[in-house]
Amino acid sequence: MIGEIFMQYSVDFIWDDEASVWVATSNDVIGLVLESEQLEDLMQKVKNAVPELLELNNQRPASTVKCNIQERQLVYA
């Protein structure tokens, strides 16, 4: 569509060692909190959920979704 502006949204993928799952959250996509044991499965869930959440939140459609993948280990003292 002419004149339509698309946005870039950032999604964080973090490995939760205690629960043994990947967790996806985003400060850009309101309500996005998903988890899966496999990163590839979680990425597919995010791919499906982001457009729906953007529409529900009256946010602009995404032209790109930036994925930030991190592994986080909990350290107990």
GIBEL-V484330 format. One record per pair of residues at least 12 apart in sequence whose ideal C-beta (glycine too) atoms are under 8 Angstrom apart, sorted by the first residue. I is the first residue (numbers start at 1). J is the second residue. If there is no record, write none. Layout:
# GIBEL-V484330
I,J
I,J
This chain:
# GIBEL-V484330
4,61
5,60
6,60
6,61
6,62
6,63
6,64
7,59
7,60
7,61
7,62
7,63
8,62
8,63
8,64
8,65
8,66
9,26
9,28
9,29
9,50
9,54
9,62
9,64
9,65
9,66
10,26
10,27
10,28
10,65
10,66
10,68
11,24
11,25
11,26
11,28
11,29
11,32
11,46
11,50
11,65
11,66
11,67
11,68
12,24
12,25
12,26
12,68
12,70
13,39
13,42
13,43
13,67
13,68
13,69
13,70
14,70
14,71
14,72
15,70
15,71
15,72
16,35
16,72
17,72
17,73
17,74
18,74
19,35
20,37
21,35
21,36
21,37
22,35
22,36
22,37
22,38
22,39
22,42
23,35
23,42
24,42
24,45
24,46
29,50
29,53
29,54
29,57
29,59
30,53
30,57
30,59
31,53
31,56
31,57
32,46
32,49
32,50
32,53
34,46
34,49
39,69
43,67
46,65
46,67
47,65
50,62
50,65
